[in-house]
Amino acid sequence: MNNYGVEMIAVSSSNVGSVGYDENLQILYIRFLNGSLYIYKGVPAGEFQGLLNAASVGSYLHRNIKNIYPYERLE
């Protein structure tokens, strides 16, 4: 769990440490290896599953989520 009540799942990535998803609010949580935590808003559950199953989490994040969904840095 992060401080926002969302379970975080560790991923294997050179840039991303863990990811989490709030299905009710459609918020994707990304904890980067540098410690920063970002949320991406309005992300469909299918995109979260795609991110979890991607061969490269960082590439998927860059291609399918960054610059598409509004985001905010929380930490």
Rosetta silent file (secondary structure, phi, psi, omega in degrees, C-alpha in Angstrom):
SEQUENCE: MNNYGVEMIAVSSSNVGSVGYDENLQILYIRFLNGSLYIYKGVPAGEFQGLLNAASVGSYLHRNIKNIYPYERLE
SCORE:     score description
SCORE:     0.000 S_00000001
   1 L     0.000  140.203  171.478    0.000    0.000    0.000 S_00000001
   2 L   -94.964 -175.031 -177.799    1.108    3.521   -0.685 S_00000001
   3 L   -69.290   -6.152 -175.285    0.073    6.531    1.390 S_00000001
   4 L  -109.247   12.233  175.168   -3.037    6.833   -0.782 S_00000001
   5 L    79.601   18.087 -178.379   -4.492    3.401    0.009 S_00000001
   6 L  -111.982  133.195  177.603   -3.479    1.790   -3.274 S_00000001
   7 L   -70.786  129.872 -179.784   -1.582   -1.489   -3.496 S_00000001
   8 E  -103.093  136.806 -178.022    1.692   -1.009   -5.347 S_00000001
   9 E  -111.829  122.841  179.077    3.127   -3.803   -7.503 S_00000001
  10 E   -66.621  138.997  178.151    6.898   -3.973   -8.009 S_00000001
  11 L  -126.585  157.805  177.826    7.939   -4.056  -11.666 S_00000001
  12 L   -94.388  108.376 -176.103   11.193   -4.810  -13.412 S_00000001
  13 L  -157.263  151.345  177.888   12.246   -1.588  -15.111 S_00000001
  14 L   -78.993   -9.397 -174.397   15.293    0.637  -15.421 S_00000001
  15 L  -128.778  -30.471 -173.877   13.143    3.663  -14.541 S_00000001
  16 E  -108.605  131.905  179.257    9.958    2.524  -12.734 S_00000001
  17 E   -90.905  -45.062 -178.945    9.972    0.890   -9.300 S_00000001
  18 E  -156.533  160.174 -179.592    6.300    0.057   -8.786 S_00000001
  19 E  -134.562  153.010  176.988    2.839    0.731  -10.154 S_00000001
  20 E  -147.010  164.049 -176.575   -0.636    0.819   -8.663 S_00000001
  21 E  -147.232  131.887  173.640   -4.160    1.430   -9.874 S_00000001
  22 E  -103.229  103.022 -174.131   -7.371    2.737   -8.328 S_00000001
  23 L   -64.519  -37.919 -178.308  -10.089    1.182  -10.477 S_00000001
  24 L   -64.165  -41.538 -177.286  -12.922    3.292   -9.034 S_00000001
  25 L   -96.339   -5.973 -176.980  -11.175    6.584   -9.746 S_00000001
  26 L    54.372   49.269  177.951   -9.222    5.356  -12.801 S_00000001
  27 E  -114.085  126.425  176.947   -5.976    6.675  -11.345 S_00000001
  28 E   -97.994  128.407  177.869   -2.661    5.060  -12.230 S_00000001
  29 E  -104.592  131.077  177.596    0.140    5.454   -9.672 S_00000001
  30 E  -125.672  118.278  174.870    3.753    5.294  -10.844 S_00000001
  31 E  -102.277  115.309 -179.914    6.630    5.220   -8.347 S_00000001
  32 E   -83.553  160.613 -177.708    9.887    5.911  -10.144 S_00000001
  33 L   -64.529  -22.144  177.555   13.214    4.550   -8.974 S_00000001
  34 L   -78.890    0.874  176.591   14.299    8.076   -8.026 S_00000001
  35 L    98.441  -14.572 -178.562   11.525    8.027   -5.388 S_00000001
  36 L   -72.541  148.559  179.504    9.066   10.372   -7.091 S_00000001
  37 E  -122.518  124.691  177.878    5.393    9.356   -7.238 S_00000001
  38 E  -119.262  151.476  169.836    3.136   10.438  -10.077 S_00000001
  39 E  -118.029  146.445  174.101   -0.525    9.828  -10.785 S_00000001
  40 E  -119.646  128.858 -170.280   -2.112    9.682  -14.212 S_00000001
  41 E  -101.023  144.403  177.150   -5.842   10.443  -14.271 S_00000001
  42 L    75.542   24.627 -178.063   -8.603    8.841  -16.322 S_00000001
  43 L   -85.514  122.116  179.167   -6.548    5.786  -17.245 S_00000001
  44 L   -65.363  153.019 -179.560   -8.709    2.797  -18.272 S_00000001
  45 H   -57.933  -34.275  179.542   -8.153   -0.523  -16.492 S_00000001
  46 H   -61.621  -34.432  178.026   -7.031   -2.061  -19.796 S_00000001
  47 H   -68.817  -37.349  177.363   -4.105    0.350  -19.965 S_00000001
  48 H   -63.820  -44.252  177.960   -3.026   -0.670  -16.454 S_00000001
  49 H   -62.136  -41.058  177.768   -3.131   -4.342  -17.469 S_00000001
  50 H   -60.595  -40.636  179.028   -1.173   -3.497  -20.608 S_00000001
  51 H   -64.123  -45.544 -179.446    1.434   -1.747  -18.495 S_00000001
  52 H   -62.631  -35.386 -175.231    1.748   -4.720  -16.126 S_00000001
  53 H   -92.954   -2.001 -175.499    2.106   -7.172  -19.012 S_00000001
  54 L   -68.297  143.447  175.181    4.431   -5.052  -21.155 S_00000001
  55 L   -62.382  -36.214  176.443    7.846   -6.425  -22.076 S_00000001
  56 L  -128.207  109.436 -179.253    9.161   -2.942  -21.224 S_00000001
  57 H   -60.974  -44.589 -178.346    7.231   -1.014  -18.580 S_00000001
  58 H   -62.358  -42.554  179.593    9.094    2.219  -19.343 S_00000001
  59 H   -65.993  -42.207  179.435    8.439    2.002  -23.086 S_00000001
  60 H   -62.971  -45.167  179.125    4.756    1.230  -22.558 S_00000001
  61 H   -57.760  -45.318 -178.282    4.443    4.138  -20.132 S_00000001
  62 H   -66.318  -43.382 -175.787    6.099    6.482  -22.616 S_00000001
  63 H   -76.061  -39.729 -167.619    4.078    5.287  -25.631 S_00000001
  64 H  -110.814  -12.021 -172.759    0.623    4.797  -24.122 S_00000001
  65 L  -127.207  -51.203  179.448    0.292    6.938  -21.003 S_00000001
  66 L   -61.327  142.255  179.102    2.694    9.893  -20.802 S_00000001
  67 L    64.865    8.918  176.522    1.482   12.971  -22.700 S_00000001
  68 L  -114.680  -47.220 -178.971   -1.931   11.305  -23.159 S_00000001
  69 L  -103.744  144.088  176.644   -3.459   11.356  -19.673 S_00000001
  70 L   -63.591  142.153 -176.899   -3.290   14.323  -17.293 S_00000001
  71 E  -132.410  166.530 -179.936   -0.750   13.748  -14.540 S_00000001
  72 E  -150.923  138.940  175.030    0.322   15.194  -11.226 S_00000001
  73 E   -88.217  125.556  179.790    3.379   14.703   -9.094 S_00000001
  74 L   -96.616  -35.859 -177.197    2.413   13.710   -5.533 S_00000001
  75 L  -138.599    0.000    0.000    5.862   13.100   -4.026 S_00000001
